[in-house]
Amino acid sequence: MTTVWAGLATGAIYSLIAIGYNVVLLASGTFNFAHAQLLMVGTFLAYTGAVTFELPVVPTVLLATAGVAAIALLEERVAIRPLLGRTDSHGTLITTVGAATILDGLAAAIWGRQPLTVPSVLPDHPLTLLGGTVRPIDLALIGFTLVVGVGVHLWSRHTLTGLASLASAEDRQAASARGINVRLLGVGAFALAGAIAGAFGLLVGARTYAAFDLGHSLALFGFVAIAIGGSGSQLGGLIGGFATGLVYAFAARYIGAAYPQLVVFGVFLLILFLRPRGLFGAALERRV
């Protein structure tokens, strides 16, 4: 059971990346490859608030949330908005990759290349739960990720703004003709995704450290999570992230520390062959 808890805690981080991918994808039709870097910046801002400024927990979370949301809005304004409406759909993919590279370089220049320890906001003594041991910070990460993931899923399916985001993602011109402000939805999606990434910076950093290259691995596994769960499905991305973490943990435990990534991407390829839309991809089908 200890392996299960470890896999769920790691998978929660992958789920957060998948949630951020889907929030932007559903509202603007853009796949933001820089989202993992936004979470990386969130861990550094959490370190800055908790260690450098010695702020309490709530101000630290607010600092990271506001800071990453502002960076996400800047990315949308500089890297995305000038390319909207163009026929070349690959332009925004390239600019978001460029934004990710810039964020990596800025993080290394500002905070250095050595991993920084983000203090845990909860006691570090492991708990015995359901026959396994788990740290309180991992339980908090799993629980809050579930709350956010389910909440965003319900928002996207049962609110006017969420349904408008689905319509905008499927056909921006048709949605605009029906009176939907697609530009505002896109801006709001980037802000929301950035705010979520920043809010989790303290919890994620306490588990992974704050490192300038953290975004690279998170981006890859987040992409696996969204591919397994289904692109555009918030519930699918949530489940896909936890599933990816569990596969990684069990592969490391029973096959060897050198093989988890190989096993994860093997499962990823198998899902693509058997169900290219992902396990919950059919949830994207909706009339506008």
FIBA-297196 format. One record per residue: residue number from 1; residue in one letter; x, y, z of N, C-alpha, C, O in turn; chain. Coordinates in steps of 0.2 Angstrom, whole numbers. Layout:
// residues N
(atom NUM,'A',(X,Y,Z),(X,Y,Z),(X,Y,Z),(X,Y,Z),'A')
...
//
This chain:
// residues 288
(atom 1,'M',(4,-6,0),(0,0,0),(4,6,0),(2,12,-2),'A')
(atom 2,'T',(10,6,3),(15,11,3),(16,13,-5),(17,19,-6),'A')
(atom 3,'T',(17,8,-9),(18,10,-16),(13,13,-19),(13,18,-23),'A')
(atom 4,'V',(6,11,-17),(0,15,-20),(0,22,-18),(-1,26,-22),'A')
(atom 5,'W',(2,23,-11),(2,30,-9),(7,34,-13),(6,40,-15),'A')
(atom 6,'A',(13,31,-14),(18,35,-17),(16,36,-25),(17,42,-27),'A')
(atom 7,'G',(13,31,-28),(11,32,-35),(5,38,-35),(5,41,-40),'A')
(atom 8,'L',(1,38,-30),(-5,43,-31),(-2,50,-29),(-4,54,-33),'A')
(atom 9,'A',(3,50,-25),(6,57,-24),(9,60,-30),(9,65,-32),'A')
(atom 10,'T',(13,55,-33),(17,57,-39),(11,58,-45),(12,63,-49),'A')
(atom 11,'G',(6,54,-45),(1,55,-50),(-3,61,-50),(-5,64,-54),'A')
(atom 12,'A',(-3,64,-43),(-7,70,-42),(-4,76,-46),(-7,80,-48),'A')
(atom 13,'I',(3,76,-46),(7,81,-49),(5,80,-57),(4,85,-60),'A')
(atom 14,'Y',(6,74,-60),(4,73,-67),(-3,75,-68),(-4,78,-74),'A')
(atom 15,'S',(-8,74,-64),(-15,76,-65),(-15,84,-65),(-19,86,-69),'A')
(atom 16,'L',(-11,87,-61),(-11,95,-61),(-9,97,-68),(-12,102,-70),'A')
(atom 17,'I',(-4,94,-70),(-2,96,-77),(-7,95,-82),(-8,99,-86),'A')
(atom 18,'A',(-10,89,-82),(-16,88,-87),(-22,92,-86),(-25,94,-91),'A')
(atom 19,'I',(-23,94,-80),(-29,99,-79),(-27,106,-82),(-31,109,-85),'A')
(atom 20,'G',(-21,108,-81),(-19,114,-84),(-19,114,-91),(-21,119,-95),'A')
(atom 21,'Y',(-17,109,-94),(-17,108,-102),(-24,108,-104),(-26,112,-109),'A')
(atom 22,'N',(-29,105,-101),(-36,104,-103),(-39,111,-102),(-44,113,-106),'A')
(atom 23,'V',(-38,115,-96),(-41,121,-95),(-40,126,-101),(-45,129,-104),'A')
(atom 24,'V',(-34,126,-103),(-32,131,-109),(-35,128,-115),(-37,131,-120),'A')
(atom 25,'L',(-34,121,-116),(-36,118,-123),(-44,119,-124),(-46,120,-129),'A')
(atom 26,'L',(-48,118,-118),(-55,118,-119),(-57,125,-121),(-62,126,-124),'A')
(atom 27,'A',(-54,130,-118),(-57,137,-119),(-54,140,-125),(-58,144,-128),'A')
(atom 28,'S',(-48,139,-127),(-45,143,-132),(-43,138,-138),(-41,141,-144),'A')
(atom 29,'G',(-43,132,-137),(-41,127,-143),(-33,127,-143),(-31,124,-148),'A')
(atom 30,'T',(-30,130,-139),(-22,130,-139),(-19,125,-134),(-22,125,-128),'A')
(atom 31,'F',(-14,121,-136),(-11,117,-131),(-5,120,-128),(0,122,-132),'A')
(atom 32,'N',(-5,122,-122),(0,126,-119),(6,122,-116),(6,119,-111),'A')
(atom 33,'F',(11,121,-120),(17,116,-118),(21,119,-113),(25,116,-110),'A')
(atom 34,'A',(20,126,-111),(23,129,-106),(20,128,-99),(23,131,-94),'A')
(atom 35,'H',(15,125,-99),(11,124,-92),(15,121,-87),(15,123,-81),'A')
(atom 36,'A',(19,116,-88),(23,113,-83),(28,117,-81),(30,117,-75),'A')
(atom 37,'Q',(31,122,-85),(35,127,-82),(32,132,-78),(35,135,-73),'A')
(atom 38,'L',(25,133,-79),(22,138,-74),(21,134,-67),(22,138,-62),'A')
(atom 39,'L',(20,128,-67),(21,124,-60),(28,125,-57),(28,126,-51),'A')
(atom 40,'M',(33,124,-61),(40,125,-59),(41,132,-56),(44,132,-51),'A')
(atom 41,'V',(38,137,-59),(39,144,-57),(35,144,-50),(37,148,-46),'A')
(atom 42,'G',(30,141,-50),(26,141,-44),(30,138,-38),(29,141,-32),'A')
(atom 43,'T',(33,133,-39),(38,130,-33),(43,135,-31),(45,136,-25),'A')
(atom 44,'F',(46,139,-36),(51,144,-34),(48,150,-30),(51,152,-26),'A')
(atom 45,'L',(42,152,-33),(39,157,-29),(37,155,-22),(37,159,-17),'A')
(atom 46,'A',(35,149,-21),(33,146,-15),(39,146,-10),(39,148,-4),'A')
(atom 47,'Y',(45,144,-13),(51,144,-9),(53,152,-7),(55,153,-2),'A')
(atom 48,'T',(52,156,-12),(54,163,-11),(49,166,-5),(52,169,-1),'A')
(atom 49,'G',(43,164,-5),(39,167,0),(40,164,7),(40,167,12),'A')
(atom 50,'A',(41,157,7),(42,153,13),(49,154,16),(49,154,22),'A')
(atom 51,'V',(54,154,12),(61,154,15),(64,161,14),(66,164,19),'A')
(atom 52,'T',(64,164,8),(67,171,8),(63,176,12),(67,180,15),'A')
(atom 53,'F',(57,177,11),(53,182,14),(50,179,21),(48,184,25),'A')
(atom 54,'E',(51,173,22),(48,170,29),(41,172,30),(39,174,35),'A')
(atom 55,'L',(37,171,25),(30,172,25),(26,166,28),(28,161,27),'A')
(atom 56,'P',(20,168,31),(16,162,33),(13,158,27),(14,160,21),'A')
(atom 57,'V',(10,153,28),(7,149,23),(3,152,18),(4,152,12),'A')
(atom 58,'V',(-3,156,21),(-8,159,16),(-4,164,12),(-6,164,6),'A')
(atom 59,'P',(-1,169,15),(3,174,10),(7,171,5),(8,173,-1),'A')
(atom 60,'T',(11,165,7),(15,162,2),(11,159,-4),(13,160,-10),'A')
(atom 61,'V',(5,156,-2),(1,153,-7),(-2,158,-12),(-2,158,-18),'A')
(atom 62,'L',(-4,164,-9),(-6,170,-13),(-1,173,-17),(-3,174,-23),'A')
(atom 63,'L',(5,173,-15),(11,176,-19),(12,171,-25),(12,174,-30),'A')
(atom 64,'A',(12,165,-24),(13,160,-29),(8,160,-34),(9,160,-40),'A')
(atom 65,'T',(1,160,-31),(-4,160,-36),(-5,166,-40),(-6,166,-46),'A')
(atom 66,'A',(-4,172,-37),(-4,178,-41),(1,179,-46),(1,181,-52),'A')
(atom 67,'G',(7,177,-44),(13,178,-48),(13,173,-54),(14,176,-60),'A')
(atom 68,'V',(11,167,-53),(11,162,-59),(5,164,-64),(5,164,-70),'A')
(atom 69,'A',(-1,167,-61),(-6,169,-65),(-4,175,-69),(-6,175,-75),'A')
(atom 70,'A',(-1,179,-66),(2,185,-70),(6,183,-76),(6,186,-81),'A')
(atom 71,'I',(11,178,-74),(15,176,-80),(11,172,-85),(13,173,-91),'A')
(atom 72,'A',(6,168,-83),(2,165,-88),(-2,170,-93),(-2,169,-99),'A')
(atom 73,'L',(-4,175,-90),(-7,181,-94),(-2,184,-98),(-4,186,-104),'A')
(atom 74,'L',(4,185,-96),(9,188,-100),(10,183,-106),(11,185,-112),'A')
(atom 75,'E',(11,177,-105),(12,172,-110),(6,172,-115),(8,172,-121),'A')
(atom 76,'E',(0,172,-113),(-6,173,-118),(-5,179,-122),(-7,179,-128),'A')
(atom 77,'R',(-3,185,-119),(-3,191,-123),(2,191,-128),(2,194,-133),'A')
(atom 78,'V',(8,188,-126),(14,189,-130),(15,183,-135),(16,184,-141),'A')
(atom 79,'A',(13,177,-133),(15,171,-137),(9,168,-140),(9,164,-145),'A')
(atom 80,'I',(3,170,-138),(-3,166,-141),(-8,171,-145),(-9,170,-150),'A')
(atom 81,'R',(-9,177,-142),(-14,181,-145),(-12,184,-152),(-17,184,-156),'A')
(atom 82,'P',(-6,186,-153),(-4,188,-160),(-5,183,-165),(-6,184,-171),'A')
(atom 83,'L',(-6,176,-163),(-6,171,-168),(-14,168,-169),(-15,164,-173),'A')
(atom 84,'L',(-18,171,-165),(-25,168,-165),(-28,171,-172),(-27,176,-174),'A')
(atom 85,'G',(-32,166,-175),(-35,168,-181),(-31,166,-187),(-34,166,-193),'A')
(atom 86,'R',(-25,164,-186),(-21,162,-192),(-23,155,-194),(-25,151,-190),'A')
(atom 87,'T',(-22,153,-200),(-23,147,-203),(-18,141,-200),(-19,136,-200),'A')
(atom 88,'D',(-12,144,-199),(-7,139,-197),(-8,137,-189),(-7,142,-185),'A')
(atom 89,'S',(-10,131,-188),(-11,129,-181),(-5,127,-177),(-6,126,-171),'A')
(atom 90,'H',(1,127,-181),(7,125,-177),(10,131,-174),(15,130,-170),'A')
(atom 91,'G',(8,137,-176),(12,143,-173),(11,143,-166),(17,145,-162),'A')
(atom 92,'T',(6,142,-163),(5,143,-155),(9,137,-152),(11,138,-146),'A')
(atom 93,'L',(9,131,-155),(13,126,-152),(20,128,-151),(24,127,-146),'A')
(atom 94,'I',(23,131,-157),(30,133,-157),(31,139,-152),(36,139,-148),'A')
(atom 95,'T',(27,143,-151),(28,149,-147),(27,147,-139),(31,150,-135),'A')
(atom 96,'T',(23,142,-138),(22,140,-131),(29,136,-129),(31,136,-123),'A')
(atom 97,'V',(31,132,-134),(38,129,-132),(43,134,-131),(47,133,-127),'A')
(atom 98,'G',(43,139,-135),(48,145,-134),(47,148,-127),(52,149,-124),'A')
(atom 99,'A',(41,149,-125),(39,152,-118),(42,147,-113),(45,149,-108),'A')
(atom 100,'A',(41,140,-114),(44,136,-109),(51,136,-108),(54,136,-103),'A')
(atom 101,'T',(55,137,-114),(62,138,-114),(64,144,-110),(69,144,-107),'A')
(atom 102,'I',(61,149,-112),(62,156,-108),(61,155,-101),(65,158,-97),'A')
(atom 103,'L',(56,152,-99),(55,151,-92),(60,147,-88),(62,148,-83),'A')
(atom 104,'D',(62,142,-92),(68,138,-89),(74,142,-88),(77,141,-83),'A')
(atom 105,'G',(76,146,-93),(82,150,-93),(81,155,-87),(86,156,-84),'A')
(atom 106,'L',(75,158,-87),(74,164,-82),(75,161,-75),(78,163,-70),'A')
(atom 107,'A',(72,155,-74),(72,151,-67),(79,150,-65),(81,151,-59),'A')
(atom 108,'A',(83,147,-70),(90,146,-68),(94,152,-67),(98,152,-63),'A')
(atom 109,'A',(93,157,-70),(96,164,-69),(94,167,-63),(99,170,-59),'A')
(atom 110,'I',(88,166,-61),(86,170,-54),(87,165,-48),(90,168,-43),'A')
(atom 111,'W',(86,159,-49),(86,155,-43),(92,150,-43),(93,147,-38),'A')
(atom 112,'G',(95,150,-48),(101,145,-49),(99,138,-51),(93,137,-52),'A')
(atom 113,'R',(104,134,-52),(103,128,-55),(103,122,-50),(102,116,-52),'A')
(atom 114,'Q',(104,124,-44),(104,119,-39),(97,118,-36),(94,123,-35),'A')
(atom 115,'P',(94,112,-35),(87,111,-32),(87,115,-25),(92,114,-21),'A')
(atom 116,'L',(81,118,-24),(80,121,-18),(75,118,-14),(70,115,-17),'A')
(atom 117,'T',(76,117,-7),(71,113,-3),(65,118,-1),(66,123,2),'A')
(atom 118,'V',(59,116,-3),(53,120,-1),(51,117,5),(49,111,6),'A')
(atom 119,'P',(50,120,11),(48,117,17),(41,115,17),(37,118,14),'A')
(atom 120,'S',(40,109,20),(33,107,21),(29,110,26),(31,112,31),'A')
(atom 121,'V',(23,112,24),(18,115,28),(15,111,33),(11,113,38),'A')
(atom 122,'L',(16,104,33),(13,99,37),(18,95,41),(24,95,38),'A')
(atom 123,'P',(17,92,46),(22,88,50),(25,83,45),(21,80,41),'A')
(atom 124,'D',(31,81,45),(34,77,40),(34,70,43),(38,65,40),'A')
(atom 125,'H',(31,68,48),(31,61,51),(26,57,47),(20,59,46),'A')
(atom 126,'P',(28,51,44),(24,47,40),(18,45,44),(19,43,50),'A')
(atom 127,'L',(12,44,41),(6,41,44),(5,34,41),(7,32,36),'A')
(atom 128,'T',(2,30,46),(1,23,43),(-7,23,42),(-11,24,46),'A')
(atom 129,'L',(-8,22,35),(-15,22,33),(-17,17,28),(-13,16,23),'A')
(atom 130,'L',(-22,13,29),(-24,7,25),(-18,2,24),(-18,-1,18),'A')
(atom 131,'G',(-14,1,29),(-9,-4,28),(-2,-1,25),(2,-5,24),'A')
(atom 132,'G',(-2,5,23),(4,8,20),(6,15,24),(2,17,28),'A')
(atom 133,'T',(12,17,23),(14,23,26),(14,29,20),(15,28,14),'A')
(atom 134,'V',(12,35,23),(11,41,18),(13,47,22),(11,47,28),'A')
(atom 135,'R',(16,52,19),(17,58,22),(11,62,22),(7,62,17),'A')
(atom 136,'P',(10,66,27),(4,71,27),(4,76,21),(-2,77,18),'A')
(atom 137,'I',(9,78,19),(10,83,13),(7,79,7),(4,82,2),'A')
(atom 138,'D',(9,72,6),(7,69,0),(-1,68,1),(-4,68,-5),'A')
(atom 139,'L',(-4,66,7),(-11,66,7),(-14,73,5),(-20,73,2),'A')
(atom 140,'A',(-12,78,7),(-14,85,6),(-14,86,-2),(-19,88,-5),'A')
(atom 141,'L',(-8,84,-5),(-8,85,-12),(-13,80,-16),(-16,83,-21),'A')
(atom 142,'I',(-14,74,-14),(-19,70,-17),(-26,73,-16),(-30,73,-21),'A')
(atom 143,'G',(-27,75,-10),(-34,77,-9),(-36,83,-12),(-41,84,-15),'A')
(atom 144,'F',(-31,88,-12),(-33,95,-15),(-33,94,-23),(-37,97,-26),'A')
(atom 145,'T',(-29,89,-26),(-29,88,-33),(-36,85,-35),(-39,87,-40),'A')
(atom 146,'L',(-38,81,-31),(-45,78,-32),(-50,83,-32),(-55,83,-37),'A')
(atom 147,'V',(-50,87,-27),(-55,93,-27),(-55,97,-33),(-60,99,-35),'A')
(atom 148,'V',(-49,99,-34),(-48,104,-40),(-50,101,-47),(-54,104,-51),'A')
(atom 149,'G',(-48,95,-48),(-50,91,-54),(-57,90,-55),(-60,91,-60),'A')
(atom 150,'V',(-60,87,-50),(-68,86,-50),(-71,93,-51),(-76,93,-54),'A')
(atom 151,'G',(-69,98,-47),(-72,104,-47),(-72,108,-54),(-77,110,-57),'A')
(atom 152,'V',(-66,107,-57),(-65,110,-64),(-69,106,-69),(-72,109,-74),'A')
(atom 153,'H',(-70,99,-68),(-74,95,-72),(-81,97,-72),(-84,98,-77),'A')
(atom 154,'L',(-84,98,-66),(-91,100,-65),(-92,107,-68),(-97,108,-71),'A')
(atom 155,'W',(-87,111,-67),(-88,118,-70),(-88,118,-77),(-92,122,-80),'A')
(atom 156,'S',(-84,114,-80),(-84,114,-88),(-90,110,-91),(-92,112,-97),'A')
(atom 157,'R',(-94,106,-87),(-100,103,-89),(-106,106,-87),(-111,104,-90),'A')
(atom 158,'H',(-106,109,-82),(-113,111,-79),(-114,119,-78),(-118,121,-74),'A')
(atom 159,'T',(-109,123,-80),(-110,130,-80),(-110,133,-87),(-107,130,-92),'A')
(atom 160,'L',(-113,139,-87),(-113,143,-94),(-106,144,-96),(-105,143,-102),'A')
(atom 161,'T',(-102,146,-92),(-95,148,-94),(-91,142,-96),(-88,142,-101),'A')
(atom 162,'G',(-92,136,-93),(-89,130,-95),(-91,128,-101),(-87,125,-105),'A')
(atom 163,'L',(-98,128,-102),(-101,126,-109),(-99,130,-114),(-97,128,-120),'A')
(atom 164,'A',(-98,137,-113),(-96,142,-118),(-88,140,-120),(-86,141,-126),'A')
(atom 165,'S',(-84,138,-115),(-78,136,-116),(-77,130,-121),(-73,130,-126),'A')
(atom 166,'L',(-82,125,-120),(-82,119,-124),(-84,121,-131),(-81,119,-136),'A')
(atom 167,'A',(-89,126,-132),(-91,128,-138),(-85,132,-142),(-84,131,-148),'A')
(atom 168,'S',(-82,136,-138),(-76,140,-141),(-71,135,-144),(-67,137,-149),'A')
(atom 169,'A',(-69,130,-140),(-64,125,-142),(-66,122,-148),(-61,120,-152),'A')
(atom 170,'E',(-72,120,-149),(-74,116,-155),(-74,120,-161),(-72,118,-167),'A')
(atom 171,'D',(-77,127,-161),(-77,131,-166),(-77,138,-164),(-83,141,-162),'A')
(atom 172,'R',(-72,142,-164),(-71,148,-162),(-76,153,-166),(-79,158,-163),'A')
(atom 173,'Q',(-76,152,-172),(-80,157,-176),(-88,156,-175),(-91,161,-174),'A')
(atom 174,'A',(-90,150,-174),(-97,149,-173),(-99,151,-166),(-104,154,-165),'A')
(atom 175,'A',(-94,150,-161),(-95,152,-154),(-96,160,-154),(-100,163,-150),'A')
(atom 176,'S',(-91,163,-157),(-91,170,-158),(-98,173,-161),(-100,178,-159),'A')
(atom 177,'A',(-100,170,-166),(-106,172,-169),(-112,171,-165),(-117,175,-166),'A')
(atom 178,'R',(-112,167,-160),(-117,166,-155),(-117,171,-149),(-121,170,-144),'A')
(atom 179,'G',(-112,175,-149),(-111,180,-144),(-106,178,-139),(-106,182,-134),'A')
(atom 180,'I',(-103,173,-139),(-98,171,-134),(-91,175,-135),(-89,175,-141),'A')
(atom 181,'N',(-89,178,-130),(-82,182,-130),(-77,177,-130),(-74,175,-124),'A')
(atom 182,'V',(-75,174,-136),(-70,169,-136),(-63,172,-133),(-59,168,-130),'A')
(atom 183,'R',(-61,178,-135),(-55,181,-133),(-55,181,-125),(-49,179,-122),'A')
(atom 184,'L',(-60,183,-122),(-60,184,-115),(-60,177,-111),(-56,176,-106),'A')
(atom 185,'L',(-63,172,-115),(-63,165,-112),(-55,162,-112),(-53,159,-107),'A')
(atom 186,'G',(-52,164,-118),(-45,162,-118),(-40,165,-113),(-36,162,-110),'A')
(atom 187,'V',(-41,171,-112),(-38,175,-107),(-39,172,-100),(-35,171,-96),'A')
(atom 188,'G',(-46,171,-98),(-47,168,-92),(-45,161,-91),(-43,159,-85),'A')
(atom 189,'A',(-44,157,-96),(-42,150,-96),(-34,150,-94),(-32,147,-89),'A')
(atom 190,'F',(-30,155,-97),(-23,155,-95),(-23,158,-88),(-18,155,-84),'A')
(atom 191,'A',(-27,162,-86),(-26,165,-79),(-28,159,-74),(-25,159,-69),'A')
(atom 192,'L',(-33,156,-75),(-35,150,-71),(-30,145,-71),(-29,142,-65),'A')
(atom 193,'A',(-28,143,-76),(-23,137,-76),(-16,140,-72),(-13,136,-69),'A')
(atom 194,'G',(-14,146,-73),(-9,149,-70),(-10,149,-62),(-5,147,-58),'A')
(atom 195,'A',(-16,151,-60),(-17,152,-53),(-17,145,-50),(-15,144,-44),'A')
(atom 196,'I',(-20,140,-53),(-20,133,-51),(-13,131,-50),(-11,128,-44),'A')
(atom 197,'A',(-9,132,-55),(-2,130,-54),(2,133,-49),(6,130,-45),'A')
(atom 198,'G',(1,140,-48),(4,143,-43),(2,141,-36),(6,141,-31),'A')
(atom 199,'A',(-5,140,-35),(-8,138,-29),(-5,131,-26),(-4,130,-20),'A')
(atom 200,'F',(-3,127,-31),(0,120,-29),(7,121,-28),(10,115,-27),'A')
(atom 201,'G',(10,126,-29),(18,127,-29),(21,125,-22),(26,121,-22),'A')
(atom 202,'L',(17,126,-17),(20,125,-10),(20,117,-9),(24,114,-6),'A')
(atom 203,'L',(14,114,-11),(13,107,-10),(18,103,-15),(21,98,-13),'A')
(atom 204,'V',(18,105,-21),(22,101,-26),(30,102,-24),(33,97,-24),'A')
(atom 205,'G',(32,108,-22),(39,109,-21),(41,105,-15),(47,103,-14),'A')
(atom 206,'A',(36,104,-10),(38,101,-4),(40,93,-6),(43,90,-2),'A')
(atom 207,'R',(37,91,-11),(38,84,-13),(44,83,-18),(47,78,-18),'A')
(atom 208,'T',(45,88,-23),(49,87,-28),(56,92,-28),(60,91,-32),'A')
(atom 209,'Y',(56,97,-23),(60,102,-23),(59,107,-29),(55,106,-33),'A')
(atom 210,'A',(62,113,-28),(61,118,-33),(67,118,-38),(73,119,-35),'A')
(atom 211,'A',(66,115,-44),(72,115,-48),(70,117,-55),(65,117,-57),'A')
(atom 212,'F',(75,121,-58),(74,124,-65),(72,119,-70),(68,121,-75),'A')
(atom 213,'D',(74,113,-70),(72,108,-75),(67,104,-73),(65,99,-77),'A')
(atom 214,'L',(63,106,-68),(57,101,-66),(52,101,-71),(49,96,-72),'A')
(atom 215,'G',(51,106,-75),(46,106,-80),(46,101,-86),(41,99,-88),'A')
(atom 216,'H',(53,99,-87),(54,95,-93),(50,88,-92),(46,86,-96),'A')
(atom 217,'S',(52,85,-86),(49,78,-84),(41,79,-83),(37,75,-85),'A')
(atom 218,'L',(39,84,-80),(32,85,-78),(28,86,-85),(23,83,-85),'A')
(atom 219,'A',(31,90,-90),(28,91,-96),(26,84,-100),(21,83,-102),'A')
(atom 220,'L',(31,80,-100),(31,73,-103),(26,69,-100),(21,66,-103),'A')
(atom 221,'F',(26,68,-93),(21,64,-90),(14,67,-90),(9,63,-90),'A')
(atom 222,'G',(14,74,-90),(7,77,-90),(4,75,-97),(-2,74,-98),'A')
(atom 223,'F',(8,75,-102),(6,74,-109),(3,66,-109),(-2,65,-112),'A')
(atom 224,'V',(7,62,-106),(5,55,-106),(-2,54,-102),(-6,51,-104),'A')
(atom 225,'A',(-3,58,-97),(-9,58,-93),(-15,60,-97),(-20,57,-97),'A')
(atom 226,'I',(-14,66,-101),(-19,68,-105),(-21,64,-111),(-26,64,-113),'A')
(atom 227,'A',(-16,61,-113),(-17,56,-119),(-20,50,-117),(-25,47,-120),'A')
(atom 228,'I',(-19,47,-111),(-22,41,-108),(-29,43,-106),(-34,39,-108),'A')
(atom 229,'G',(-30,49,-103),(-37,50,-101),(-41,53,-106),(-47,52,-106),'A')
(atom 230,'G',(-38,56,-111),(-42,59,-116),(-41,67,-117),(-43,70,-112),'A')
(atom 231,'S',(-39,69,-122),(-38,76,-123),(-45,80,-123),(-49,78,-126),'A')
(atom 232,'G',(-45,85,-118),(-51,89,-118),(-55,87,-112),(-60,90,-111),'A')
(atom 233,'S',(-54,81,-109),(-58,78,-104),(-55,80,-97),(-49,77,-96),'A')
(atom 234,'Q',(-58,84,-93),(-55,85,-86),(-54,79,-82),(-49,78,-79),'A')
(atom 235,'L',(-60,76,-82),(-60,69,-78),(-55,64,-80),(-52,61,-76),'A')
(atom 236,'G',(-55,64,-87),(-50,59,-90),(-43,61,-88),(-39,57,-87),'A')
(atom 237,'G',(-41,68,-89),(-34,70,-87),(-33,68,-79),(-27,67,-78),'A')
(atom 238,'L',(-38,69,-75),(-37,68,-68),(-35,61,-67),(-30,59,-63),'A')
(atom 239,'I',(-39,56,-70),(-38,49,-69),(-32,47,-72),(-28,43,-70),'A')
(atom 240,'G',(-31,50,-78),(-25,48,-82),(-18,50,-78),(-13,46,-78),'A')
(atom 241,'G',(-18,55,-75),(-12,57,-71),(-11,52,-65),(-5,50,-64),'A')
(atom 242,'F',(-16,51,-61),(-16,46,-56),(-14,39,-58),(-9,36,-55),'A')
(atom 243,'A',(-16,37,-64),(-14,30,-67),(-7,30,-69),(-4,25,-68),'A')
(atom 244,'T',(-5,36,-72),(2,36,-74),(7,36,-68),(12,32,-68),'A')
(atom 245,'G',(5,39,-62),(9,39,-56),(9,32,-53),(14,30,-51),'A')
(atom 246,'L',(4,28,-54),(3,22,-51),(8,17,-55),(11,13,-52),'A')
(atom 247,'V',(7,18,-62),(11,13,-66),(19,15,-65),(23,10,-64),'A')
(atom 248,'Y',(20,21,-64),(27,23,-63),(30,20,-56),(35,17,-56),'A')
(atom 249,'A',(26,20,-51),(28,18,-44),(28,10,-44),(33,8,-41),'A')
(atom 250,'F',(24,7,-47),(24,0,-47),(30,-3,-51),(33,-8,-50),'A')
(atom 251,'A',(31,0,-57),(37,-2,-61),(43,-1,-57),(48,-5,-58),'A')
(atom 252,'A',(44,5,-54),(50,6,-50),(51,1,-44),(56,-1,-43),'A')
(atom 253,'R',(45,-1,-41),(45,-6,-36),(47,-13,-38),(51,-16,-35),'A')
(atom 254,'Y',(44,-15,-43),(44,-22,-45),(49,-24,-51),(50,-30,-52),'A')
(atom 255,'I',(50,-19,-55),(54,-20,-61),(61,-17,-60),(66,-21,-62),'A')
(atom 256,'G',(62,-11,-57),(68,-8,-56),(68,-1,-57),(64,1,-61),'A')
(atom 257,'A',(72,3,-54),(72,10,-54),(74,13,-61),(73,18,-63),'A')
(atom 258,'A',(77,8,-65),(79,11,-72),(74,10,-77),(75,12,-83),'A')
(atom 259,'Y',(68,7,-76),(63,5,-81),(56,9,-80),(52,8,-85),'A')
(atom 260,'P',(55,13,-75),(48,16,-75),(46,20,-81),(40,19,-83),'A')
(atom 261,'Q',(51,24,-83),(49,28,-89),(47,24,-95),(43,25,-99),'A')
(atom 262,'L',(51,19,-96),(50,14,-102),(43,11,-101),(40,10,-106),'A')
(atom 263,'V',(41,9,-95),(35,5,-94),(29,10,-95),(24,9,-98),'A')
(atom 264,'V',(30,16,-92),(25,22,-93),(23,23,-101),(18,23,-103),'A')
(atom 265,'F',(29,24,-104),(28,26,-111),(26,20,-115),(23,20,-121),'A')
(atom 266,'G',(27,14,-113),(24,8,-116),(17,7,-115),(13,6,-120),'A')
(atom 267,'V',(14,9,-109),(7,9,-108),(4,15,-112),(-1,14,-115),'A')
(atom 268,'F',(8,20,-113),(5,26,-117),(4,24,-124),(-1,26,-127),'A')
(atom 269,'L',(9,21,-127),(9,18,-134),(3,13,-135),(0,13,-140),'A')
(atom 270,'L',(2,9,-130),(-3,4,-130),(-10,7,-130),(-14,5,-134),'A')
(atom 271,'I',(-11,12,-126),(-17,16,-126),(-18,19,-133),(-24,19,-135),'A')
(atom 272,'L',(-13,22,-135),(-14,26,-142),(-16,21,-147),(-20,22,-152),'A')
(atom 273,'F',(-13,15,-147),(-15,10,-152),(-22,7,-151),(-26,7,-156),'A')
(atom 274,'L',(-24,6,-145),(-31,3,-144),(-36,8,-144),(-42,7,-146),'A')
(atom 275,'R',(-35,14,-141),(-40,19,-141),(-37,26,-142),(-35,29,-137),'A')
(atom 276,'P',(-36,28,-148),(-32,35,-149),(-35,41,-146),(-31,45,-144),'A')
(atom 277,'R',(-42,41,-145),(-45,47,-141),(-44,47,-134),(-46,52,-131),'A')
(atom 278,'G',(-41,41,-131),(-40,41,-124),(-46,38,-121),(-51,36,-124),'A')
(atom 279,'L',(-45,36,-114),(-51,32,-111),(-57,36,-111),(-63,33,-111),'A')
(atom 280,'F',(-57,43,-110),(-63,47,-109),(-63,52,-115),(-67,57,-114),'A')
(atom 281,'G',(-60,51,-121),(-60,55,-126),(-67,57,-129),(-68,62,-132),'A')
(atom 282,'A',(-71,52,-129),(-78,53,-132),(-82,58,-128),(-87,61,-131),'A')
(atom 283,'A',(-80,60,-122),(-83,66,-119),(-83,72,-122),(-86,77,-120),'A')
(atom 284,'L',(-78,73,-127),(-77,79,-131),(-83,80,-136),(-84,86,-138),'A')
(atom 285,'E',(-86,75,-138),(-91,75,-143),(-97,79,-140),(-101,77,-136),'A')
(atom 286,'R',(-99,85,-143),(-104,90,-141),(-106,94,-147),(-102,97,-150),'A')
(atom 287,'R',(-113,95,-147),(-115,100,-153),(-114,107,-150),(-115,108,-144),'A')
(atom 288,'V',(-113,111,-155),(-112,118,-153),(-118,122,-156),(-119,128,-155),'A')
//
